[in-house]
Amino acid sequence: MIVLEVRVKRKQGRFTVEAAFGGEETGVTALFGRSGAGKTSVINMVAGLARPDEGRVAVNGRLLFDSRQGVNLPPEKRGIGYVFQDGRLFPHLDVASNLAYGMRLTPPDRRYLDFERVVELLGIGHLLQRRPALLSGGEKQRVAIGRALLTSPSLLLMDEPLASLDGERKAEVLPFVHRLSRELSVPILYVSHSLDEILNLADFLVVLEGGRVVDEGSLEEVTSRLDPQAFPGIAGDGAVIPTVVAGHDEAGGLTHLSFPGGVLRAPRMDLPPGREVRVRIRARNVALALVPPKRTSIRNIFPCTVESVAEAPGGLVDARVDIGCPLTARITRHAARDLGIRPGRRMYALVKSIAVSRGDAGGNGRD
């Protein structure tokens, strides 16, 4: 069954939003784009807060909007939870009452999440008697997420819910959003222009530019093929690789991460074996060689095949290689000519262990 189907078009003055995307799996679908790309307009149409001029919106096979059939359910009938940037808690109610308000919006026979489960999941049990004025920014957003969840939604919309938070508060909230996507069967449509948030959370990525979808697919696929000049914050900046913790080298201070191309050695991570972790390798931290070097400090050396070679900003060259998954090396033109780098060439990709940075919700998203 298709979990999410969105095909909407709406003219807003001189700006037209015309977006179509969908997915057959639960998880986090991120809408990414610069300010003014149309991200909030899209989710407002999904929520029923703005009416498309034409199109179709369905969640889990349930039709919410269809211009041809004349279907346009009001927001309160769509079964969608919405988390805004500012939380929008009721200041005169304590946390427990704010949460219960969400439950009251849903008939008992349609509730699939209970109060205690959501409170435990978000770690807000100690806040239940407090008023919003006594909460930190991160605590307010966790309560706002809980209120939306307790409506037992078929889809959770999150419109840049961390945009107003500082780095410390973001680090507080991100793990809880990550848990939602892993422990509940609620699909999430997450709007952000933050690369760190997307690396932390997204399973699928939809990129908007000028009100239109320019690419969609898995996070790893999309980030590897976007034009780096058009999207300098997310594209052409390396690779995102899903891995699994295979074990630790305590003496060497390393963690071994298995992936389709073998084992990556990264700085020690406090994670148990079997834990899934997403890592990021920047293009500038990848070198290429015709033969595997001997007696080197570089711990990650993988045989690879060059897939493509393209011009990069600053007169450099991006060589995309396959090491069992896509990887990009940013090198000088001189190096590319000297090594005869061209599609189909067999080479070796070299990555320093310290250049492997975590991109999962437990990390900080930085190199």
Kinemage of the C-alpha trace (Angstrom):
@kinemage 1
@onewidth
@group {chain A} dominant
@subgroup {mainchain}
@vectorlist {calphas} color= white
{ca met a 1} P 0.000 0.000 0.000
{ca ile a 2} L 1.178 3.530 -0.774
{ca val a 3} L 1.596 5.264 2.589
{ca leu a 4} L 1.755 8.804 1.256
{ca glu a 5} L 0.555 10.227 -2.052
{ca val a 6} L 0.900 13.953 -2.690
{ca arg a 7} L 0.165 15.682 -5.985
{ca val a 8} L -0.778 19.331 -5.550
{ca lys a 9} L -0.783 22.563 -7.530
{ca arg a 10} L -1.607 26.000 -6.154
{ca lys a 11} L -1.004 29.480 -7.538
{ca gln a 12} L -0.025 32.006 -4.865
{ca gly a 13} L 0.284 35.408 -6.500
{ca arg a 14} L 3.157 35.158 -8.968
{ca phe a 15} L 4.443 31.981 -7.322
{ca thr a 16} L 3.100 28.542 -8.238
{ca val a 17} L 3.631 25.445 -6.128
{ca glu a 18} L 3.383 22.274 -8.181
{ca ala a 19} L 4.707 19.250 -6.297
{ca ala a 20} L 4.234 15.514 -6.632
{ca phe a 21} L 5.860 12.804 -4.508
{ca gly a 22} L 4.963 9.736 -2.488
{ca gly a 23} L 6.223 6.708 -0.663
{ca glu a 24} L 5.378 3.098 0.042
{ca glu a 25} L 7.104 2.855 3.428
{ca thr a 26} L 6.785 4.492 6.810
{ca gly a 27} L 9.668 6.571 8.089
{ca val a 28} L 10.710 10.197 7.795
{ca thr a 29} L 10.257 11.945 4.458
{ca ala a 30} L 12.088 15.271 4.511
{ca leu a 31} L 11.062 18.225 2.377
{ca phe a 32} L 14.292 20.116 1.782
{ca gly a 33} L 14.887 23.400 0.024
{ca arg a 34} L 15.916 26.960 0.484
{ca ser a 35} L 13.613 29.534 2.100
{ca gly a 36} L 10.798 30.303 -0.308
{ca ala a 37} L 11.014 26.958 -2.124
{ca gly a 38} L 7.426 26.085 -1.177
{ca lys a 39} L 7.978 23.566 1.615
{ca thr a 40} L 5.470 24.982 4.107
{ca ser a 41} L 2.949 25.594 1.331
{ca val a 42} L 3.067 21.892 0.456
{ca ile a 43} L 2.484 20.595 3.973
{ca asn a 44} L -0.252 23.156 4.578
{ca met a 45} L -2.055 21.700 1.560
{ca val a 46} L -1.541 18.207 2.962
{ca ala a 47} L -2.923 19.355 6.326
{ca gly a 48} L -5.949 21.024 4.733
{ca leu a 49} L -4.901 24.514 5.876
{ca ala a 50} L -4.602 25.616 2.244
{ca arg a 51} L -6.667 24.291 -0.643
{ca pro a 52} L -4.840 23.205 -3.814
{ca asp a 53} L -6.187 24.472 -7.112
{ca glu a 54} L -5.915 20.901 -8.313
{ca gly a 55} L -4.393 17.594 -7.282
{ca arg a 56} L -4.743 14.667 -4.928
{ca val a 57} L -3.638 13.855 -1.350
{ca ala a 58} L -3.998 10.404 0.218
{ca val a 59} L -2.550 8.784 3.363
{ca asn a 60} L -2.590 5.007 3.801
{ca gly a 61} L -5.043 4.770 0.905
{ca arg a 62} L -7.498 7.193 2.526
{ca leu a 63} L -8.388 10.071 0.233
{ca leu a 64} L -8.052 13.501 1.854
{ca phe a 65} L -8.255 15.696 -1.219
{ca asp a 66} L -9.092 15.102 -4.855
{ca ser a 67} L -10.022 18.003 -7.118
{ca arg a 68} L -11.567 15.745 -9.758
{ca gln a 69} L -13.775 13.858 -7.317
{ca gly a 70} L -14.652 16.930 -5.286
{ca val a 71} L -13.123 15.543 -2.066
{ca asn a 72} L -11.709 18.062 0.416
{ca leu a 73} L -11.784 16.903 4.034
{ca pro a 74} L -11.452 19.694 6.625
{ca pro a 75} L -8.272 19.659 8.740
{ca glu a 76} L -9.988 18.171 11.790
{ca lys a 77} L -11.255 15.225 9.717
{ca arg a 78} L -7.919 14.325 8.115
{ca gly a 79} L -6.367 12.506 11.075
{ca ile a 80} L -3.094 14.425 10.726
{ca gly a 81} L -0.881 15.721 13.540
{ca tyr a 82} L 0.922 19.026 12.990
{ca val a 83} L 3.961 20.316 14.920
{ca phe a 84} L 4.757 23.968 14.216
{ca gln a 85} L 8.005 25.878 14.703
{ca asp a 86} L 6.852 27.559 17.911
{ca gly a 87} L 4.999 24.662 19.579
{ca arg a 88} L 1.803 26.709 20.146
{ca leu a 89} L 1.059 25.272 23.590
{ca phe a 90} L -1.849 26.608 25.636
{ca pro a 91} L -0.185 28.868 28.230
{ca his a 92} L -3.006 28.533 30.788
{ca leu a 93} L -2.796 24.706 30.861
{ca asp a 94} L -0.105 22.537 32.408
{ca val a 95} L 1.769 19.947 30.346
{ca ala a 96} L -0.587 17.097 31.250
{ca ser a 97} L -3.610 19.130 30.129
{ca asn a 98} L -1.905 20.215 26.923
{ca leu a 99} L -1.236 16.559 26.126
{ca ala a 100} L -4.756 15.471 27.041
{ca tyr a 101} L -6.158 18.113 24.684
{ca gly a 102} L -4.696 16.140 21.805
{ca met a 103} L -6.360 12.939 22.990
{ca arg a 104} L -9.769 14.585 23.283
{ca leu a 105} L -9.696 15.417 19.581
{ca thr a 106} L -9.729 11.707 18.720
{ca pro a 107} L -12.656 9.307 19.344
{ca pro a 108} L -11.658 6.504 21.777
{ca asp a 109} L -12.119 3.777 19.161
{ca arg a 110} L -9.514 5.427 16.908
{ca arg a 111} L -6.811 5.939 19.517
{ca tyr a 112} L -3.778 3.704 19.073
{ca leu a 113} L -1.312 5.604 21.270
{ca asp a 114} L -1.849 5.930 24.994
{ca phe a 115} L -0.809 8.753 27.296
{ca glu a 116} L 1.814 6.829 29.272
{ca arg a 117} L 3.502 5.485 26.132
{ca val a 118} L 3.934 8.942 24.616
{ca val a 119} L 5.129 10.472 27.883
{ca glu a 120} L 7.752 7.739 28.228
{ca leu a 121} L 8.826 7.979 24.598
{ca leu a 122} L 9.444 11.725 24.850
{ca gly a 123} L 10.891 11.698 28.359
{ca ile a 124} L 8.479 14.333 29.709
{ca gly a 125} L 7.052 12.568 32.784
{ca his a 126} L 8.763 15.033 35.140
{ca leu a 127} L 7.182 17.991 33.336
{ca leu a 128} L 3.503 17.062 33.598
{ca gln a 129} L 2.583 19.609 36.305
{ca arg a 130} L 4.485 22.539 34.777
{ca arg a 131} L 3.044 25.388 32.755
{ca pro a 132} L 4.625 26.183 29.347
{ca ala a 133} L 6.208 29.388 30.708
{ca leu a 134} L 8.439 27.242 32.939
{ca leu a 135} L 9.679 24.994 30.107
{ca ser a 136} L 12.813 25.339 28.025
{ca gly a 137} L 12.481 25.635 24.250
{ca gly a 138} L 13.389 21.982 23.789
{ca glu a 139} L 10.895 20.865 26.425
{ca lys a 140} L 8.128 22.884 24.777
{ca gln a 141} L 8.771 21.212 21.441
{ca arg a 142} L 8.751 17.741 23.005
{ca val a 143} L 5.385 18.516 24.592
{ca ala a 144} L 4.077 19.866 21.278
{ca ile a 145} L 5.175 16.642 19.581
{ca gly a 146} L 3.430 14.633 22.303
{ca arg a 147} L 0.197 16.584 21.889
{ca ala a 148} L 0.241 15.913 18.130
{ca leu a 149} L 0.976 12.211 18.660
{ca leu a 150} L -1.876 11.772 21.118
{ca thr a 151} L -4.346 12.563 18.343
{ca ser a 152} L -3.264 9.110 17.021
{ca pro a 153} L -2.491 10.582 13.588
{ca ser a 154} L -2.112 8.658 10.353
{ca leu a 155} L 0.576 11.168 9.386
{ca leu a 156} L 2.701 13.570 11.445
{ca leu a 157} L 3.673 16.885 9.840
{ca met a 158} L 6.637 18.764 11.317
{ca asp a 159} L 7.319 22.247 9.944
{ca glu a 160} L 10.898 23.128 10.931
{ca pro a 161} L 10.143 22.253 14.568
{ca leu a 162} L 13.736 22.904 15.655
{ca ala a 163} L 14.329 26.150 13.756
{ca ser a 164} L 13.852 28.364 16.827
{ca leu a 165} L 16.126 26.251 19.057
{ca asp a 166} L 19.831 26.729 19.727
{ca gly a 167} L 22.318 23.921 19.145
{ca glu a 168} L 22.042 22.504 22.658
{ca arg a 169} L 18.241 22.394 22.558
{ca lys a 170} L 18.286 20.825 19.082
{ca ala a 171} L 20.588 18.101 20.370
{ca glu a 172} L 18.054 17.519 23.158
{ca val a 173} L 15.062 17.088 20.839
{ca leu a 174} L 16.597 15.258 17.848
{ca pro a 175} L 16.951 11.860 19.565
{ca phe a 176} L 13.260 11.916 20.482
{ca val a 177} L 12.182 12.661 16.912
{ca his a 178} L 14.496 9.851 15.797
{ca arg a 179} L 12.789 7.465 18.231
{ca leu a 180} L 9.372 8.372 16.822
{ca ser a 181} L 10.400 7.312 13.354
{ca arg a 182} L 11.898 4.048 14.573
{ca glu a 183} L 9.465 2.920 17.286
{ca leu a 184} L 6.084 4.073 15.972
{ca ser a 185} L 4.422 3.223 12.684
{ca val a 186} L 3.535 6.842 11.987
{ca pro a 187} L 4.929 8.278 8.752
{ca ile a 188} L 6.495 11.713 9.265
{ca leu a 189} L 6.686 14.530 6.724
{ca tyr a 190} L 9.471 16.764 8.013
{ca val a 191} L 10.237 20.229 6.638
{ca ser a 192} L 13.757 21.602 7.051
{ca his a 193} L 16.504 23.560 5.349
{ca ser a 194} L 19.078 22.219 7.841
{ca leu a 195} L 21.466 19.623 6.454
{ca asp a 196} L 22.299 18.334 9.941
{ca glu a 197} L 18.636 17.653 10.741
{ca ile a 198} L 18.134 15.831 7.467
{ca leu a 199} L 21.206 13.656 7.991
{ca asn a 200} L 19.972 12.904 11.495
{ca leu a 201} L 16.430 11.968 10.624
{ca ala a 202} L 15.480 11.460 6.997
{ca asp a 203} L 14.891 8.113 5.335
{ca phe a 204} L 13.599 9.707 2.147
{ca leu a 205} L 14.352 13.113 0.691
{ca val a 206} L 12.214 15.366 -1.498
{ca val a 207} L 14.050 18.454 -2.790
{ca leu a 208} L 12.012 21.527 -3.703
{ca glu a 209} L 13.229 24.417 -5.809
{ca gly a 210} L 10.961 27.210 -7.037
{ca gly a 211} L 7.854 25.368 -5.873
{ca arg a 212} L 8.670 22.181 -7.790
{ca val a 213} L 10.195 18.833 -6.909
{ca val a 214} L 13.628 18.557 -8.520
{ca asp a 215} L 14.569 15.185 -7.005
{ca glu a 216} L 13.279 12.530 -4.626
{ca gly a 217} L 14.403 9.159 -3.312
{ca ser a 218} L 16.466 7.708 -0.488
{ca leu a 219} L 18.686 10.147 1.376
{ca glu a 220} L 21.838 8.432 0.144
{ca glu a 221} L 20.755 8.435 -3.491
{ca val a 222} L 19.547 12.015 -3.645
{ca thr a 223} L 22.472 13.618 -1.814
{ca ser a 224} L 24.901 11.836 -4.123
{ca arg a 225} L 23.389 13.101 -7.376
{ca leu a 226} L 22.244 16.681 -6.747
{ca asp a 227} L 24.056 19.473 -8.571
{ca pro a 228} L 26.579 20.899 -6.060
{ca gln a 229} L 26.376 24.396 -7.565
{ca ala a 230} L 22.585 24.500 -7.258
{ca phe a 231} L 22.543 22.981 -3.742
{ca pro a 232} L 25.908 23.817 -2.153
{ca gly a 233} L 24.740 22.971 1.357
{ca ile a 234} L 23.729 19.398 0.638
{ca ala a 235} L 25.134 18.251 -2.681
{ca gly a 236} L 28.646 17.633 -3.910
{ca asp a 237} L 29.823 17.597 -0.326
{ca gly a 238} L 30.479 13.911 -0.019
{ca ala a 239} L 28.490 10.799 0.796
{ca val a 240} L 26.032 9.606 3.409
{ca ile a 241} L 26.510 5.905 4.147
{ca pro a 242} L 24.213 3.661 6.241
{ca thr a 243} L 26.291 1.321 8.384
{ca val a 244} L 25.969 -1.106 11.289
{ca val a 245} L 28.285 -1.223 14.289
{ca ala a 246} L 30.345 -4.422 13.905
{ca gly a 247} L 32.521 -3.984 16.988
{ca his a 248} L 35.164 -1.854 18.664
{ca asp a 249} L 38.956 -1.751 18.745
{ca glu a 250} L 39.378 -0.486 22.286
{ca ala a 251} L 43.175 -0.347 22.141
{ca gly a 252} L 43.136 1.549 18.875
{ca gly a 253} L 40.266 3.845 19.831
{ca leu a 254} L 38.238 2.819 16.792
{ca thr a 255} L 34.748 1.571 15.972
{ca his a 256} L 34.272 -0.853 13.085
{ca leu a 257} L 31.245 -0.141 10.919
{ca ser a 258} L 30.049 -2.680 8.378
{ca phe a 259} L 28.563 -1.495 5.067
{ca pro a 260} L 28.105 -3.070 1.618
{ca gly a 261} L 31.727 -2.335 0.670
{ca gly a 262} L 33.348 -3.840 3.756
{ca val a 263} L 34.273 -2.260 7.084
{ca leu a 264} L 34.792 1.426 7.838
{ca arg a 265} L 37.062 2.349 10.726
{ca ala a 266} L 35.856 5.442 12.551
{ca pro a 267} L 36.670 7.227 15.837
{ca arg a 268} L 35.334 5.321 18.865
{ca met a 269} L 31.544 5.540 19.174
{ca asp a 270} L 29.709 4.637 22.356
{ca leu a 271} L 27.257 2.351 20.546
{ca pro a 272} L 26.492 -1.355 20.932
{ca pro a 273} L 27.202 -3.883 18.161
{ca gly a 274} L 24.277 -4.149 15.779
{ca arg a 275} L 23.270 -0.496 16.137
{ca glu a 276} L 22.498 1.202 12.834
{ca val a 277} L 24.386 4.437 12.364
{ca arg a 278} L 24.535 6.832 9.443
{ca val a 279} L 27.930 8.346 8.674
{ca arg a 280} L 29.037 11.177 6.450
{ca ile a 281} L 32.291 11.382 4.493
{ca arg a 282} L 33.082 14.717 2.895
{ca ala a 283} L 34.443 14.700 -0.631
{ca arg a 284} L 37.516 16.697 0.379
{ca asn a 285} L 38.494 13.926 2.804
{ca val a 286} L 38.672 11.220 0.118
{ca ala a 287} L 41.866 10.568 -1.857
{ca leu a 288} L 42.389 8.249 -4.825
{ca ala a 289} L 45.338 6.023 -5.719
{ca leu a 290} L 46.236 3.658 -8.553
{ca val a 291} L 47.742 1.137 -6.129
{ca pro a 292} L 47.020 0.526 -2.437
{ca pro a 293} L 49.588 2.429 -0.354
{ca lys a 294} L 51.713 0.562 2.171
{ca arg a 295} L 52.680 1.654 5.681
{ca thr a 296} L 50.238 4.556 5.814
{ca ser a 297} L 48.280 6.138 8.652
{ca ile a 298} L 45.096 5.933 6.600
{ca arg a 299} L 42.944 3.118 7.985
{ca asn a 300} L 40.285 2.922 5.267
{ca ile a 301} L 41.432 1.745 1.838
{ca phe a 302} L 38.827 0.354 -0.555
{ca pro a 303} L 39.086 -0.906 -4.142
{ca cys a 304} L 36.743 1.150 -6.288
{ca thr a 305} L 35.592 1.881 -9.814
{ca val a 306} L 35.285 5.425 -11.125
{ca glu a 307} L 31.697 6.096 -12.195
{ca ser a 308} L 31.876 9.730 -13.291
{ca val a 309} L 34.114 12.785 -13.335
{ca ala a 310} L 32.715 16.319 -13.156
{ca glu a 311} L 33.901 19.880 -12.648
{ca ala a 312} L 33.576 21.171 -9.074
{ca pro a 313} L 33.661 24.681 -7.580
{ca gly a 314} L 37.066 26.331 -7.288
{ca gly a 315} L 38.537 24.693 -10.368
{ca leu a 316} L 38.509 21.256 -8.710
{ca val a 317} L 37.188 17.910 -9.904
{ca asp a 318} L 34.636 15.577 -8.295
{ca ala a 319} L 35.283 11.923 -9.055
{ca arg a 320} L 32.369 9.701 -8.067
{ca val a 321} L 33.434 6.144 -7.293
{ca asp a 322} L 31.740 2.929 -6.217
{ca ile a 323} L 33.132 1.229 -3.102
{ca gly a 324} L 30.018 -0.897 -2.615
{ca cys a 325} L 28.115 2.369 -2.255
{ca pro a 326} L 28.630 5.797 -3.846
{ca leu a 327} L 31.561 7.917 -2.627
{ca thr a 328} L 32.900 11.203 -3.990
{ca ala a 329} L 36.517 12.397 -4.014
{ca arg a 330} L 37.234 16.091 -4.602
{ca ile a 331} L 40.692 16.483 -6.124
{ca thr a 332} L 42.673 18.925 -8.246
{ca arg a 333} L 42.584 18.894 -12.026
{ca his a 334} L 46.313 18.170 -12.000
{ca ala a 335} L 45.773 15.027 -9.912
{ca ala a 336} L 42.931 13.901 -12.172
{ca arg a 337} L 45.123 14.275 -15.275
{ca asp a 338} L 48.190 12.732 -13.637
{ca leu a 339} L 46.299 9.623 -12.491
{ca gly a 340} L 44.283 9.337 -15.692
{ca ile a 341} L 41.006 9.334 -13.759
{ca arg a 342} L 38.114 8.451 -16.058
{ca pro a 343} L 34.879 6.452 -15.872
{ca gly a 344} L 35.509 2.721 -15.616
{ca arg a 345} L 39.004 3.047 -14.159
{ca arg a 346} L 39.840 0.733 -11.249
{ca met a 347} L 41.449 2.577 -8.341
{ca tyr a 348} L 41.635 2.701 -4.547
{ca ala a 349} L 39.721 5.146 -2.358
{ca leu a 350} L 41.477 6.334 0.809
{ca val a 351} L 39.585 7.759 3.796
{ca lys a 352} L 41.101 8.804 7.114
{ca ser a 353} L 39.294 7.357 10.110
{ca ile a 354} L 38.963 10.791 11.691
{ca ala a 355} L 37.148 11.981 8.538
{ca val a 356} L 34.211 9.630 9.189
{ca ser a 357} L 31.579 11.641 11.080
{ca arg a 358} L 28.295 10.512 12.543
{ca gly a 359} L 25.098 11.618 10.866
{ca asp a 360} L 22.583 9.736 13.022
{ca ala a 361} L 20.447 11.281 15.727
{ca gly a 362} L 22.897 10.305 18.419
{ca gly a 363} L 25.687 12.339 16.886
{ca asn a 364} L 26.195 16.025 16.618
{ca gly a 365} L 26.094 16.186 12.871
{ca arg a 366} L 29.507 17.870 12.668
{ca asp a 367} L 32.868 16.643 11.417
